[in-house]
Amino acid sequence: MFTPETWFTIVCSMMIHAVIFGVGAILVLSIPALAGHAKILLPLVVVAAFAVAPFSALAVAPRMRLRSWGRRDWKRGAVISG
């Protein structure tokens, strides 16, 4: 089947897709100039989020594994987790 890393990447990709879509939908619907074109822009937001999410997940998912953090990394933190 799939390795745990692949599952983390898939699940992380779905979560990132939801966040990107939510931010894009809020921007499109809350800006009056864009709200008039929402019929075209909302599907574009879905496609853009679907295209960007897997690449973002490839950067985030490996950091979800405890073994990828060394003692020094835990003390220092990371760009992703703060």
PDB file of N, CA, C and O in Angstrom:
ATOM      1  N   MET A   1       0.847  -1.190   0.000  1.00  0.00           N
ATOM      2  CA  MET A   1       0.000   0.000   0.000  1.00  0.00           C
ATOM      3  C   MET A   1       0.884   1.241   0.000  1.00  0.00           C
ATOM      4  O   MET A   1       1.905   1.266  -0.688  1.00  0.00           O
ATOM      5  N   PHE A   2       0.514   2.269   0.756  1.00  0.00           N
ATOM      6  CA  PHE A   2       1.295   3.498   0.816  1.00  0.00           C
ATOM      7  C   PHE A   2       2.162   3.512   2.066  1.00  0.00           C
ATOM      8  O   PHE A   2       1.831   2.900   3.081  1.00  0.00           O
ATOM      9  N   THR A   3       3.273   4.219   1.968  1.00  0.00           N
ATOM     10  CA  THR A   3       4.127   4.395   3.138  1.00  0.00           C
ATOM     11  C   THR A   3       3.526   5.477   4.035  1.00  0.00           C
ATOM     12  O   THR A   3       2.697   6.264   3.578  1.00  0.00           O
ATOM     13  N   PRO A   4       3.929   5.525   5.295  1.00  0.00           N
ATOM     14  CA  PRO A   4       3.412   6.589   6.171  1.00  0.00           C
ATOM     15  C   PRO A   4       3.725   7.995   5.652  1.00  0.00           C
ATOM     16  O   PRO A   4       2.923   8.912   5.829  1.00  0.00           O
ATOM     17  N   GLU A   5       4.873   8.166   5.020  1.00  0.00           N
ATOM     18  CA  GLU A   5       5.218   9.477   4.466  1.00  0.00           C
ATOM     19  C   GLU A   5       4.238   9.892   3.376  1.00  0.00           C
ATOM     20  O   GLU A   5       3.855  11.058   3.280  1.00  0.00           O
ATOM     21  N   THR A   6       3.836   8.919   2.552  1.00  0.00           N
ATOM     22  CA  THR A   6       2.861   9.220   1.499  1.00  0.00           C
ATOM     23  C   THR A   6       1.517   9.596   2.093  1.00  0.00           C
ATOM     24  O   THR A   6       0.870  10.530   1.620  1.00  0.00           O
ATOM     25  N   TRP A   7       1.086   8.874   3.131  1.00  0.00           N
ATOM     26  CA  TRP A   7      -0.184   9.208   3.779  1.00  0.00           C
ATOM     27  C   TRP A   7      -0.138  10.596   4.401  1.00  0.00           C
ATOM     28  O   TRP A   7      -1.095  11.362   4.287  1.00  0.00           O
ATOM     29  N   PHE A   8       0.980  10.925   5.065  1.00  0.00           N
ATOM     30  CA  PHE A   8       1.119  12.267   5.640  1.00  0.00           C
ATOM     31  C   PHE A   8       1.026  13.329   4.555  1.00  0.00           C
ATOM     32  O   PHE A   8       0.388  14.365   4.744  1.00  0.00           O
ATOM     33  N   THR A   9       1.659  13.073   3.430  1.00  0.00           N
ATOM     34  CA  THR A   9       1.634  14.045   2.332  1.00  0.00           C
ATOM     35  C   THR A   9       0.223  14.202   1.776  1.00  0.00           C
ATOM     36  O   THR A   9      -0.205  15.318   1.483  1.00  0.00           O
ATOM     37  N   ILE A  10      -0.500  13.104   1.629  1.00  0.00           N
ATOM     38  CA  ILE A  10      -1.871  13.169   1.101  1.00  0.00           C
ATOM     39  C   ILE A  10      -2.783  13.926   2.060  1.00  0.00           C
ATOM     40  O   ILE A  10      -3.528  14.813   1.642  1.00  0.00           O
ATOM     41  N   VAL A  11      -2.727  13.581   3.334  1.00  0.00           N
ATOM     42  CA  VAL A  11      -3.585  14.248   4.326  1.00  0.00           C
ATOM     43  C   VAL A  11      -3.206  15.724   4.449  1.00  0.00           C
ATOM     44  O   VAL A  11      -4.078  16.591   4.516  1.00  0.00           O
ATOM     45  N   CYS A  12      -1.921  16.000   4.478  1.00  0.00           N
ATOM     46  CA  CYS A  12      -1.458  17.389   4.577  1.00  0.00           C
ATOM     47  C   CYS A  12      -1.885  18.183   3.333  1.00  0.00           C
ATOM     48  O   CYS A  12      -2.250  19.355   3.437  1.00  0.00           O
ATOM     49  N   SER A  13      -1.837  17.549   2.178  1.00  0.00           N
ATOM     50  CA  SER A  13      -2.255  18.215   0.946  1.00  0.00           C
ATOM     51  C   SER A  13      -3.736  18.580   0.995  1.00  0.00           C
ATOM     52  O   SER A  13      -4.122  19.661   0.552  1.00  0.00           O
ATOM     53  N   MET A  14      -4.561  17.693   1.526  1.00  0.00           N
ATOM     54  CA  MET A  14      -5.997  17.998   1.626  1.00  0.00           C
ATOM     55  C   MET A  14      -6.238  19.176   2.567  1.00  0.00           C
ATOM     56  O   MET A  14      -7.065  20.040   2.279  1.00  0.00           O
ATOM     57  N   MET A  15      -5.527  19.212   3.675  1.00  0.00           N
ATOM     58  CA  MET A  15      -5.706  20.318   4.626  1.00  0.00           C
ATOM     59  C   MET A  15      -5.222  21.642   4.030  1.00  0.00           C
ATOM     60  O   MET A  15      -5.868  22.678   4.188  1.00  0.00           O
ATOM     61  N   ILE A  16      -4.090  21.595   3.351  1.00  0.00           N
ATOM     62  CA  ILE A  16      -3.566  22.813   2.731  1.00  0.00           C
ATOM     63  C   ILE A  16      -4.499  23.285   1.628  1.00  0.00           C
ATOM     64  O   ILE A  16      -4.706  24.488   1.470  1.00  0.00           O
ATOM     65  N   HIS A  17      -5.063  22.362   0.867  1.00  0.00           N
ATOM     66  CA  HIS A  17      -6.025  22.726  -0.179  1.00  0.00           C
ATOM     67  C   HIS A  17      -7.225  23.450   0.422  1.00  0.00           C
ATOM     68  O   HIS A  17      -7.685  24.453  -0.123  1.00  0.00           O
ATOM     69  N   ALA A  18      -7.728  22.945   1.537  1.00  0.00           N
ATOM     70  CA  ALA A  18      -8.878  23.577   2.177  1.00  0.00           C
ATOM     71  C   ALA A  18      -8.556  24.990   2.647  1.00  0.00           C
ATOM     72  O   ALA A  18      -9.377  25.897   2.509  1.00  0.00           O
ATOM     73  N   VAL A  19      -7.375  25.172   3.193  1.00  0.00           N
ATOM     74  CA  VAL A  19      -6.987  26.507   3.681  1.00  0.00           C
ATOM     75  C   VAL A  19      -6.808  27.471   2.515  1.00  0.00           C
ATOM     76  O   VAL A  19      -7.301  28.599   2.559  1.00  0.00           O
ATOM     77  N   ILE A  20      -6.108  27.035   1.475  1.00  0.00           N
ATOM     78  CA  ILE A  20      -5.892  27.911   0.318  1.00  0.00           C
ATOM     79  C   ILE A  20      -7.226  28.271  -0.339  1.00  0.00           C
ATOM     80  O   ILE A  20      -7.446  29.425  -0.705  1.00  0.00           O
ATOM     81  N   PHE A  21      -8.115  27.286  -0.488  1.00  0.00           N
ATOM     82  CA  PHE A  21      -9.421  27.575  -1.066  1.00  0.00           C
ATOM     83  C   PHE A  21     -10.198  28.547  -0.190  1.00  0.00           C
ATOM     84  O   PHE A  21     -10.816  29.482  -0.700  1.00  0.00           O
ATOM     85  N   GLY A  22     -10.175  28.338   1.113  1.00  0.00           N
ATOM     86  CA  GLY A  22     -10.910  29.230   2.017  1.00  0.00           C
ATOM     87  C   GLY A  22     -10.418  30.660   1.942  1.00  0.00           C
ATOM     88  O   GLY A  22     -11.218  31.594   1.890  1.00  0.00           O
ATOM     89  N   VAL A  23      -9.112  30.836   1.937  1.00  0.00           N
ATOM     90  CA  VAL A  23      -8.549  32.193   1.840  1.00  0.00           C
ATOM     91  C   VAL A  23      -8.910  32.808   0.492  1.00  0.00           C
ATOM     92  O   VAL A  23      -9.303  33.973   0.426  1.00  0.00           O
ATOM     93  N   GLY A  24      -8.779  32.037  -0.574  1.00  0.00           N
ATOM     94  CA  GLY A  24      -9.124  32.552  -1.906  1.00  0.00           C
ATOM     95  C   GLY A  24     -10.592  32.892  -2.036  1.00  0.00           C
ATOM     96  O   GLY A  24     -10.937  33.920  -2.619  1.00  0.00           O
ATOM     97  N   ALA A  25     -11.467  32.050  -1.504  1.00  0.00           N
ATOM     98  CA  ALA A  25     -12.901  32.311  -1.585  1.00  0.00           C
ATOM     99  C   ALA A  25     -13.279  33.552  -0.787  1.00  0.00           C
ATOM    100  O   ALA A  25     -14.096  34.357  -1.234  1.00  0.00           O
ATOM    101  N   ILE A  26     -12.689  33.704   0.384  1.00  0.00           N
ATOM    102  CA  ILE A  26     -12.974  34.900   1.190  1.00  0.00           C
ATOM    103  C   ILE A  26     -12.506  36.153   0.462  1.00  0.00           C
ATOM    104  O   ILE A  26     -13.207  37.165   0.449  1.00  0.00           O
ATOM    105  N   LEU A  27     -11.331  36.089  -0.139  1.00  0.00           N
ATOM    106  CA  LEU A  27     -10.835  37.255  -0.880  1.00  0.00           C
ATOM    107  C   LEU A  27     -11.743  37.590  -2.060  1.00  0.00           C
ATOM    108  O   LEU A  27     -12.084  38.753  -2.275  1.00  0.00           O
ATOM    109  N   VAL A  28     -12.129  36.584  -2.814  1.00  0.00           N
ATOM    110  CA  VAL A  28     -12.977  36.829  -3.985  1.00  0.00           C
ATOM    111  C   VAL A  28     -14.333  37.382  -3.574  1.00  0.00           C
ATOM    112  O   VAL A  28     -14.841  38.312  -4.200  1.00  0.00           O
ATOM    113  N   LEU A  29     -14.915  36.821  -2.535  1.00  0.00           N
ATOM    114  CA  LEU A  29     -16.267  37.238  -2.160  1.00  0.00           C
ATOM    115  C   LEU A  29     -16.310  38.513  -1.330  1.00  0.00           C
ATOM    116  O   LEU A  29     -17.354  39.162  -1.263  1.00  0.00           O
ATOM    117  N   SER A  30     -15.209  38.887  -0.702  1.00  0.00           N
ATOM    118  CA  SER A  30     -15.241  40.084   0.144  1.00  0.00           C
ATOM    119  C   SER A  30     -14.779  41.350  -0.574  1.00  0.00           C
ATOM    120  O   SER A  30     -15.041  42.452  -0.093  1.00  0.00           O
ATOM    121  N   ILE A  31     -14.107  41.222  -1.695  1.00  0.00           N
ATOM    122  CA  ILE A  31     -13.682  42.397  -2.461  1.00  0.00           C
ATOM    123  C   ILE A  31     -14.748  42.661  -3.521  1.00  0.00           C
ATOM    124  O   ILE A  31     -14.968  41.829  -4.402  1.00  0.00           O
ATOM    125  N   PRO A  32     -15.413  43.819  -3.441  1.00  0.00           N
ATOM    126  CA  PRO A  32     -16.531  44.093  -4.362  1.00  0.00           C
ATOM    127  C   PRO A  32     -16.159  43.996  -5.840  1.00  0.00           C
ATOM    128  O   PRO A  32     -16.961  43.535  -6.652  1.00  0.00           O
ATOM    129  N   ALA A  33     -14.953  44.425  -6.194  1.00  0.00           N
ATOM    130  CA  ALA A  33     -14.547  44.368  -7.605  1.00  0.00           C
ATOM    131  C   ALA A  33     -14.423  42.924  -8.089  1.00  0.00           C
ATOM    132  O   ALA A  33     -14.672  42.637  -9.260  1.00  0.00           O
ATOM    133  N   LEU A  34     -14.039  42.017  -7.192  1.00  0.00           N
ATOM    134  CA  LEU A  34     -13.898  40.612  -7.571  1.00  0.00           C
ATOM    135  C   LEU A  34     -15.199  39.843  -7.424  1.00  0.00           C
ATOM    136  O   LEU A  34     -15.415  38.853  -8.122  1.00  0.00           O
ATOM    137  N   ALA A  35     -16.070  40.286  -6.521  1.00  0.00           N
ATOM    138  CA  ALA A  35     -17.324  39.569  -6.262  1.00  0.00           C
ATOM    139  C   ALA A  35     -18.211  39.518  -7.507  1.00  0.00           C
ATOM    140  O   ALA A  35     -18.963  38.563  -7.701  1.00  0.00           O
ATOM    141  N   GLY A  36     -18.118  40.533  -8.335  1.00  0.00           N
ATOM    142  CA  GLY A  36     -18.908  40.533  -9.572  1.00  0.00           C
ATOM    143  C   GLY A  36     -18.465  39.452 -10.550  1.00  0.00           C
ATOM    144  O   GLY A  36     -19.245  39.026 -11.402  1.00  0.00           O
ATOM    145  N   HIS A  37     -17.245  39.018 -10.434  1.00  0.00           N
ATOM    146  CA  HIS A  37     -16.702  37.983 -11.322  1.00  0.00           C
ATOM    147  C   HIS A  37     -16.539  36.643 -10.593  1.00  0.00           C
ATOM    148  O   HIS A  37     -15.751  35.795 -11.010  1.00  0.00           O
ATOM    149  N   ALA A  38     -17.277  36.466  -9.522  1.00  0.00           N
ATOM    150  CA  ALA A  38     -17.129  35.263  -8.696  1.00  0.00           C
ATOM    151  C   ALA A  38     -17.444  33.982  -9.461  1.00  0.00           C
ATOM    152  O   ALA A  38     -16.890  32.923  -9.164  1.00  0.00           O
ATOM    153  N   LYS A  39     -18.336  34.080 -10.448  1.00  0.00           N
ATOM    154  CA  LYS A  39     -18.705  32.897 -11.223  1.00  0.00           C
ATOM    155  C   LYS A  39     -17.494  32.327 -11.975  1.00  0.00           C
ATOM    156  O   LYS A  39     -17.427  31.125 -12.232  1.00  0.00           O
ATOM    157  N   ILE A  40     -16.557  33.184 -12.318  1.00  0.00           N
ATOM    158  CA  ILE A  40     -15.346  32.749 -13.016  1.00  0.00           C
ATOM    159  C   ILE A  40     -14.199  32.533 -12.033  1.00  0.00           C
ATOM    160  O   ILE A  40     -13.425  31.586 -12.174  1.00  0.00           O
ATOM    161  N   LEU A  41     -14.092  33.410 -11.041  1.00  0.00           N
ATOM    162  CA  LEU A  41     -12.942  33.376 -10.148  1.00  0.00           C
ATOM    163  C   LEU A  41     -12.965  32.227  -9.137  1.00  0.00           C
ATOM    164  O   LEU A  41     -11.908  31.688  -8.811  1.00  0.00           O
ATOM    165  N   LEU A  42     -14.122  31.845  -8.641  1.00  0.00           N
ATOM    166  CA  LEU A  42     -14.170  30.756  -7.663  1.00  0.00           C
ATOM    167  C   LEU A  42     -13.690  29.419  -8.232  1.00  0.00           C
ATOM    168  O   LEU A  42     -12.947  28.715  -7.549  1.00  0.00           O
ATOM    169  N   PRO A  43     -14.079  29.043  -9.442  1.00  0.00           N
ATOM    170  CA  PRO A  43     -13.476  27.820 -10.004  1.00  0.00           C
ATOM    171  C   PRO A  43     -11.966  27.943 -10.212  1.00  0.00           C
ATOM    172  O   PRO A  43     -11.236  26.962 -10.075  1.00  0.00           O
ATOM    173  N   LEU A  44     -11.502  29.148 -10.540  1.00  0.00           N
ATOM    174  CA  LEU A  44     -10.059  29.346 -10.676  1.00  0.00           C
ATOM    175  C   LEU A  44      -9.345  29.201  -9.332  1.00  0.00           C
ATOM    176  O   LEU A  44      -8.224  28.695  -9.272  1.00  0.00           O
ATOM    177  N   VAL A  45      -9.992  29.641  -8.265  1.00  0.00           N
ATOM    178  CA  VAL A  45      -9.424  29.470  -6.930  1.00  0.00           C
ATOM    179  C   VAL A  45      -9.326  27.987  -6.594  1.00  0.00           C
ATOM    180  O   VAL A  45      -8.330  27.545  -6.023  1.00  0.00           O
ATOM    181  N   VAL A  46     -10.347  27.222  -6.941  1.00  0.00           N
ATOM    182  CA  VAL A  46     -10.330  25.777  -6.684  1.00  0.00           C
ATOM    183  C   VAL A  46      -9.181  25.116  -7.442  1.00  0.00           C
ATOM    184  O   VAL A  46      -8.440  24.315  -6.872  1.00  0.00           O
ATOM    185  N   VAL A  47      -9.033  25.445  -8.710  1.00  0.00           N
ATOM    186  CA  VAL A  47      -7.973  24.849  -9.530  1.00  0.00           C
ATOM    187  C   VAL A  47      -6.595  25.279  -9.026  1.00  0.00           C
ATOM    188  O   VAL A  47      -5.678  24.461  -8.954  1.00  0.00           O
ATOM    189  N   ALA A  48      -6.449  26.550  -8.679  1.00  0.00           N
ATOM    190  CA  ALA A  48      -5.161  27.029  -8.175  1.00  0.00           C
ATOM    191  C   ALA A  48      -4.803  26.360  -6.854  1.00  0.00           C
ATOM    192  O   ALA A  48      -3.652  25.978  -6.643  1.00  0.00           O
ATOM    193  N   ALA A  49      -5.775  26.219  -5.972  1.00  0.00           N
ATOM    194  CA  ALA A  49      -5.517  25.548  -4.695  1.00  0.00           C
ATOM    195  C   ALA A  49      -5.177  24.081  -4.927  1.00  0.00           C
ATOM    196  O   ALA A  49      -4.303  23.532  -4.257  1.00  0.00           O
ATOM    197  N   PHE A  50      -5.853  23.453  -5.861  1.00  0.00           N
ATOM    198  CA  PHE A  50      -5.582  22.050  -6.172  1.00  0.00           C
ATOM    199  C   PHE A  50      -4.184  21.875  -6.768  1.00  0.00           C
ATOM    200  O   PHE A  50      -3.539  20.850  -6.548  1.00  0.00           O
ATOM    201  N   ALA A  51      -3.713  22.878  -7.525  1.00  0.00           N
ATOM    202  CA  ALA A  51      -2.389  22.796  -8.137  1.00  0.00           C
ATOM    203  C   ALA A  51      -1.271  23.092  -7.144  1.00  0.00           C
ATOM    204  O   ALA A  51      -0.197  22.497  -7.238  1.00  0.00           O
ATOM    205  N   VAL A  52      -1.498  23.992  -6.201  1.00  0.00           N
ATOM    206  CA  VAL A  52      -0.450  24.425  -5.272  1.00  0.00           C
ATOM    207  C   VAL A  52      -0.333  23.505  -4.063  1.00  0.00           C
ATOM    208  O   VAL A  52       0.760  23.345  -3.520  1.00  0.00           O
ATOM    209  N   ALA A  53      -1.425  22.905  -3.636  1.00  0.00           N
ATOM    210  CA  ALA A  53      -1.451  22.126  -2.389  1.00  0.00           C
ATOM    211  C   ALA A  53      -0.452  20.967  -2.346  1.00  0.00           C
ATOM    212  O   ALA A  53       0.219  20.815  -1.325  1.00  0.00           O
ATOM    213  N   PRO A  54      -0.312  20.147  -3.380  1.00  0.00           N
ATOM    214  CA  PRO A  54       0.638  19.034  -3.274  1.00  0.00           C
ATOM    215  C   PRO A  54       2.085  19.485  -3.091  1.00  0.00           C
ATOM    216  O   PRO A  54       2.853  18.847  -2.372  1.00  0.00           O
ATOM    217  N   PHE A  55       2.451  20.580  -3.741  1.00  0.00           N
ATOM    218  CA  PHE A  55       3.826  21.065  -3.615  1.00  0.00           C
ATOM    219  C   PHE A  55       4.074  21.645  -2.229  1.00  0.00           C
ATOM    220  O   PHE A  55       5.156  21.486  -1.663  1.00  0.00           O
ATOM    221  N   SER A  56       3.075  22.310  -1.693  1.00  0.00           N
ATOM    222  CA  SER A  56       3.193  22.808  -0.319  1.00  0.00           C
ATOM    223  C   SER A  56       3.247  21.651   0.669  1.00  0.00           C
ATOM    224  O   SER A  56       3.980  21.706   1.656  1.00  0.00           O
ATOM    225  N   ALA A  57       2.478  20.615   0.406  1.00  0.00           N
ATOM    226  CA  ALA A  57       2.459  19.444   1.295  1.00  0.00           C
ATOM    227  C   ALA A  57       3.798  18.725   1.284  1.00  0.00           C
ATOM    228  O   ALA A  57       4.204  18.169   2.305  1.00  0.00           O
ATOM    229  N   LEU A  58       4.483  18.724   0.167  1.00  0.00           N
ATOM    230  CA  LEU A  58       5.798  18.095   0.110  1.00  0.00           C
ATOM    231  C   LEU A  58       6.803  18.810   1.011  1.00  0.00           C
ATOM    232  O   LEU A  58       7.768  18.198   1.469  1.00  0.00           O
ATOM    233  N   ALA A  59       6.585  20.094   1.267  1.00  0.00           N
ATOM    234  CA  ALA A  59       7.459  20.830   2.167  1.00  0.00           C
ATOM    235  C   ALA A  59       7.055  20.661   3.625  1.00  0.00           C
ATOM    236  O   ALA A  59       7.913  20.668   4.508  1.00  0.00           O
ATOM    237  N   VAL A  60       5.761  20.510   3.889  1.00  0.00           N
ATOM    238  CA  VAL A  60       5.267  20.464   5.265  1.00  0.00           C
ATOM    239  C   VAL A  60       5.250  19.044   5.825  1.00  0.00           C
ATOM    240  O   VAL A  60       5.602  18.844   6.987  1.00  0.00           O
ATOM    241  N   ALA A  61       4.855  18.068   5.037  1.00  0.00           N
ATOM    242  CA  ALA A  61       4.634  16.704   5.530  1.00  0.00           C
ATOM    243  C   ALA A  61       5.848  16.056   6.188  1.00  0.00           C
ATOM    244  O   ALA A  61       5.681  15.389   7.210  1.00  0.00           O
ATOM    245  N   PRO A  62       7.053  16.216   5.661  1.00  0.00           N
ATOM    246  CA  PRO A  62       8.189  15.576   6.337  1.00  0.00           C
ATOM    247  C   PRO A  62       8.413  16.094   7.757  1.00  0.00           C
ATOM    248  O   PRO A  62       8.950  15.371   8.597  1.00  0.00           O
ATOM    249  N   ARG A  63       8.017  17.312   8.029  1.00  0.00           N
ATOM    250  CA  ARG A  63       8.202  17.875   9.368  1.00  0.00           C
ATOM    251  C   ARG A  63       7.163  17.360  10.353  1.00  0.00           C
ATOM    252  O   ARG A  63       7.268  17.618  11.552  1.00  0.00           O
ATOM    253  N   MET A  64       6.156  16.630   9.861  1.00  0.00           N
ATOM    254  CA  MET A  64       5.149  16.066  10.749  1.00  0.00           C
ATOM    255  C   MET A  64       5.659  14.809  11.445  1.00  0.00           C
ATOM    256  O   MET A  64       5.067  14.363  12.428  1.00  0.00           O
ATOM    257  N   ARG A  65       6.736  14.242  10.951  1.00  0.00           N
ATOM    258  CA  ARG A  65       7.311  13.037  11.540  1.00  0.00           C
ATOM    259  C   ARG A  65       8.272  13.426  12.654  1.00  0.00           C
ATOM    260  O   ARG A  65       9.128  14.290  12.462  1.00  0.00           O
ATOM    261  N   LEU A  66       8.139  12.804  13.800  1.00  0.00           N
ATOM    262  CA  LEU A  66       8.994  13.105  14.937  1.00  0.00           C
ATOM    263  C   LEU A  66      10.441  12.766  14.642  1.00  0.00           C
ATOM    264  O   LEU A  66      11.346  13.459  15.106  1.00  0.00           O
ATOM    265  N   ARG A  67      10.671  11.712  13.880  1.00  0.00           N
ATOM    266  CA  ARG A  67      12.046  11.288  13.631  1.00  0.00           C
ATOM    267  C   ARG A  67      12.807  12.262  12.736  1.00  0.00           C
ATOM    268  O   ARG A  67      14.035  12.202  12.671  1.00  0.00           O
ATOM    269  N   SER A  68      12.103  13.155  12.045  1.00  0.00           N
ATOM    270  CA  SER A  68      12.794  14.110  11.192  1.00  0.00           C
ATOM    271  C   SER A  68      13.315  15.309  11.987  1.00  0.00           C
ATOM    272  O   SER A  68      13.992  16.174  11.430  1.00  0.00           O
ATOM    273  N   TRP A  69      13.007  15.365  13.269  1.00  0.00           N
ATOM    274  CA  TRP A  69      13.480  16.447  14.121  1.00  0.00           C
ATOM    275  C   TRP A  69      14.621  15.926  14.983  1.00  0.00           C
ATOM    276  O   TRP A  69      14.465  14.920  15.673  1.00  0.00           O
ATOM    277  N   GLY A  70      15.741  16.585  14.950  1.00  0.00           N
ATOM    278  CA  GLY A  70      16.836  16.264  15.860  1.00  0.00           C
ATOM    279  C   GLY A  70      16.716  17.109  17.118  1.00  0.00           C
ATOM    280  O   GLY A  70      15.886  18.016  17.183  1.00  0.00           O
ATOM    281  N   ARG A  71      17.535  16.819  18.111  1.00  0.00           N
ATOM    282  CA  ARG A  71      17.495  17.583  19.361  1.00  0.00           C
ATOM    283  C   ARG A  71      17.756  19.072  19.100  1.00  0.00           C
ATOM    284  O   ARG A  71      17.099  19.935  19.682  1.00  0.00           O
ATOM    285  N   ARG A  72      18.700  19.355  18.241  1.00  0.00           N
ATOM    286  CA  ARG A  72      19.017  20.746  17.935  1.00  0.00           C
ATOM    287  C   ARG A  72      17.842  21.434  17.220  1.00  0.00           C
ATOM    288  O   ARG A  72      17.551  22.602  17.479  1.00  0.00           O
ATOM    289  N   ASP A  73      17.179  20.710  16.330  1.00  0.00           N
ATOM    290  CA  ASP A  73      16.029  21.281  15.603  1.00  0.00           C
ATOM    291  C   ASP A  73      14.876  21.589  16.549  1.00  0.00           C
ATOM    292  O   ASP A  73      14.179  22.587  16.364  1.00  0.00           O
ATOM    293  N   TRP A  74      14.666  20.758  17.551  1.00  0.00           N
ATOM    294  CA  TRP A  74      13.603  21.002  18.516  1.00  0.00           C
ATOM    295  C   TRP A  74      13.869  22.285  19.296  1.00  0.00           C
ATOM    296  O   TRP A  74      12.942  23.045  19.577  1.00  0.00           O
ATOM    297  N   LYS A  75      15.111  22.525  19.640  1.00  0.00           N
ATOM    298  CA  LYS A  75      15.448  23.726  20.398  1.00  0.00           C
ATOM    299  C   LYS A  75      15.349  24.971  19.530  1.00  0.00           C
ATOM    300  O   LYS A  75      14.877  26.019  19.971  1.00  0.00           O
ATOM    301  N   ARG A  76      15.798  24.840  18.296  1.00  0.00           N
ATOM    302  CA  ARG A  76      15.848  25.978  17.389  1.00  0.00           C
ATOM    303  C   ARG A  76      14.479  26.308  16.787  1.00  0.00           C
ATOM    304  O   ARG A  76      14.157  27.482  16.608  1.00  0.00           O
ATOM    305  N   GLY A  77      13.669  25.292  16.472  1.00  0.00           N
ATOM    306  CA  GLY A  77      12.389  25.523  15.798  1.00  0.00           C
ATOM    307  C   GLY A  77      12.590  25.477  14.296  1.00  0.00           C
ATOM    308  O   GLY A  77      13.683  25.176  13.818  1.00  0.00           O
ATOM    309  N   ALA A  78      11.547  25.773  13.562  1.00  0.00           N
ATOM    310  CA  ALA A  78      11.613  25.733  12.122  1.00  0.00           C
ATOM    311  C   ALA A  78      10.811  26.886  11.548  1.00  0.00           C
ATOM    312  O   ALA A  78      10.026  27.532  12.244  1.00  0.00           O
ATOM    313  N   VAL A  79      11.025  27.127  10.270  1.00  0.00           N
ATOM    314  CA  VAL A  79      10.288  28.188   9.583  1.00  0.00           C
ATOM    315  C   VAL A  79       8.803  27.859   9.571  1.00  0.00           C
ATOM    316  O   VAL A  79       7.966  28.749   9.720  1.00  0.00           O
ATOM    317  N   ILE A  80       8.473  26.584   9.395  1.00  0.00           N
ATOM    318  CA  ILE A  80       7.080  26.172   9.273  1.00  0.00           C
ATOM    319  C   ILE A  80       6.369  26.238  10.626  1.00  0.00           C
ATOM    320  O   ILE A  80       5.273  26.787  10.731  1.00  0.00           O
ATOM    321  N   SER A  81       6.994  25.679  11.649  1.00  0.00           N
ATOM    322  CA  SER A  81       6.300  25.535  12.926  1.00  0.00           C
ATOM    323  C   SER A  81       6.618  26.634  13.938  1.00  0.00           C
ATOM    324  O   SER A  81       6.027  26.659  15.018  1.00  0.00           O
ATOM    325  N   GLY A  82       7.514  27.519  13.620  1.00  0.00           N
ATOM    326  CA  GLY A  82       7.769  28.637  14.503  1.00  0.00           C
ATOM    327  C   GLY A  82       8.827  28.483  15.488  1.00  0.00           C
ATOM    328  O   GLY A  82       9.087  29.402  16.264  1.00  0.00           O
TER     329      GLY A  82
END
